Amino acid sequence: MRLDKYISHATGLPREYVKRVIRHKKVTVNGAMTKSASAQVAETDAVCLDSELLTLPGPRYLMLHKPAGYICATEDGEHPIVLDLLRDTDPEGLSIAGRLDIDTTGLVLLSDDGQWLHRVTSPRHLYAKVYRAVLQEPVHEDTVAAFAVGMLLRGEDKPTAPALCVPLPDNGAEITLNEGRYHQVKRMFAACGNHVVALHRVRIGAVLLDESLAEGASRPLTHEEMESFLS
């Protein structure tokens, strides 16, 4: 691992700041001062900042309130990505569980724990995802019934799994899915002759989007939230 990456992970400091600290001779590796941010270090090396021994933290688990206009990807040449929103967290090594379309808002989970990410996203575990939608037209009873039995979407050869669609006031609906196909909510309503104007995810499994998080803000998951995907 690069020295600047190691220190950033251990302290939470931004990489550019860490590079300045290294240049100012405040870092030693195994007792020897180094000014090279790209120097390779192992987890067993003794890395000190201002004579204080650093240790790498354990895996990170975050929730993010995604705003519209951001891509759920680790890199993209055309659009801003959700990792750009993590201003107080080093995004290095983080991956995304539960992607959202560029214009969809709401709950996104991130972690650098690969096994946990696989658990969250694996179809075997069927963690429900709950969305709130605003539609062009009111939700009719035949739409609720179509969601409940599943439907064959254009270009696919297997019907969707049964889903729950609950009409809400002002052309709204709450939708609960146990799978995650491409643009699934939008395509299901389109198949029923309706159009999704806005879409917002509020829950994945037992984890609810924290109502105190403003759009673009994030926080670590609680131990109970993280463990809910392991039980």
N, C-alpha and C positions, 0 to 999 in steps of 0.2 A: 504494500500500500504506500502511496506517496505520503511524504511527511506532512504536507499541508492538509491533505485529506484526513490523515490520522488525527491531527490536532483539532481540525474543525469538528470531526465526529466526537472527539473527547470533550470538547469545551462548548460546542454549539456556536462558536464564533464563525462569521462569514469567511470564506476562503481568501478573499482579497485582503482582509485585515490580517489573517494568519500569515500570509506571505510577507507583509510588512514587518510583522513581529519577528519572523525568521531572519529577514535581512538585517534587523537591528540587534542580532546576536543574543537573543533571549531564549534560544532553544538549544538543548543538548540531547544527544542520542547516545546512550550508554556512556555518559560522562564526557563526551566530546562535543564541543560546540559545532554547529553546522549552520550554514547560510543558504543551503540548497533546498528550496521548497519541493523539488522533484525527487529528493533522495528517497530511496525505498527503505521502509521499516517493516518489521514483523511485529505481531502482537506480543511477542516475548521480549522485544527491545524495551529498554527503559528510556522513555521520552519525557523530558522535563521542560516546563515552561516557567521561566522565572524561578528556577530551582524546585518547582513543585511537580511531583511525579503525576503523570496523566494516565488515566485508564479509559479504555473504550466502554461506552455504555452498552446495555443489552439492546435487543431488537426494539424498534420503534413502531408504534401503532397510532395512527392519526385519523381523525375525521376532519373533513373539509366541507365548507358550505360553498359549493361551486356556483359562480355566477354565469350568466350567458356570455358567449363569446370566447370561451376557453375550451381547448381540446384536451381530452383525457388521454394524454400521451406523454412520454418522457422527452420527446423532441418532435418538432414540426417546423417546416420551413416557411409556412404561410401564416399560421395563427399562433397567438399566445397559448401556452400550455399551463395546466393547473399547477405544475411544480413552480412556476414563476410566482405563484401567490404565497409560497412558503418563505416569507421574508425573515422570519426568526428561526428557521430550521434549515439545516444543511440538507438540500434535496438529494444529494449524492446517494445512490443505492436504493432510493425509494421507488416502489412500483405501485400500480393502481389496481384496486379490486373494485369491480362494479363501475364500469365506464358509463359515461353519459354523453349524449349528442352535444354538439357545440352550442345549441340554443336551449338545451335542457338544464335546469338549475337543481340544486339540492345536494343530498348526501353523497359524498365520495369517500371511500376508505383507502388509506395508503399504509404501506409497511415495507420494511426491508427484511421481513421474515418470510422466506419463500414458501415454507410449508404451510404457514398460516394463510397466506394469500391463496394458495391452491385449495385449502379447505373452504375458504369463503366463496370461491368462484366455481368449484367443482359442481357439475350438475347432479352428482350423486347425493349431495346433502340438501338440496332443495330449500335453501334459505329464501323465504318470501321477500319480495321487493314491493314496497308500497309507494304509489305515485298519486299526486293530485293533478288533475288536468282541467284546463279551461277549454271548452269546445265551441265550435261555431254555432251549433244547434243543441237544443236540450237532448239528454240521453233518453232514448225510448226503451220500453220494456223488451222489444225484440233484440236490441243491442245487449242488454243485460243477459238475456238468454243465450245469445250467440257467444258471448265471453264465457259463460258458464259451461258450455259443452265443448268449446274449442272450435276453431275455424281453419280452413285451408287458405293460407295467404298466397298471393300471386308469386310464382316462381319457386314455390316449395312443394315438396311431395309428402309432407307429414303435417297433420293438423297441429295447431297450438294446444298446449295443455290447458285444462280447465282453469279459468281465471275468474276472479271476483270483480265485478264492476258495480259500484254503488253510486247512483245519481246524487248530486249535491245541488244546492241552489245556484242560480245565476249561470246556468249551462256548465256546471262543474261536475266532476266525477272523481271518486277514489277507486284506484285500480290496484289489485294485488295479483302479482305474477309469481310463479315458481320456476320460471325460466327466463332467459335473457337473449332473445333473438334480435337481429338487426332492426332498429327502429320499431320495435314490436308494438308498443302502445299506439304509435301514430298509424302504423299499417293496419292494426286491428280496427281502429275507429274508421279509417278510410274504407276498409272492406264493408263497414256498416253504413257508409254514406255520410260520415261526419268528418270534421277536420279539427285536429288539435291546434289550438291557438297558442297555448302555453302548457309546459309540462315541468313538474317539480317532484323530485324523489324525497320522501320523508323518512323511509325506514329500509334497512337491510337486516334480515333476520330479526333479532331482538334489539338492535341498535337504532335508536331514533336520532334524527338530526337535532342537535342541541339548539333550542329556540333562541338562546342568548348569542349564538354565533351570527355575526353579520355576514353578508355575502362577501366571499373572498377570505374569510377568517378560518382558522383551523385550531384544533386543540388535540392533545393526546387522548386516546381512549382511556377510560377507567379500566382497572383490572377486571371488573365484572363485565364490561362491554367486550373487552378482548377475549375473555374466557368463554363468553356466550357462544362463540363459534367452535369451541373445542368440546363442549359438553354433548 
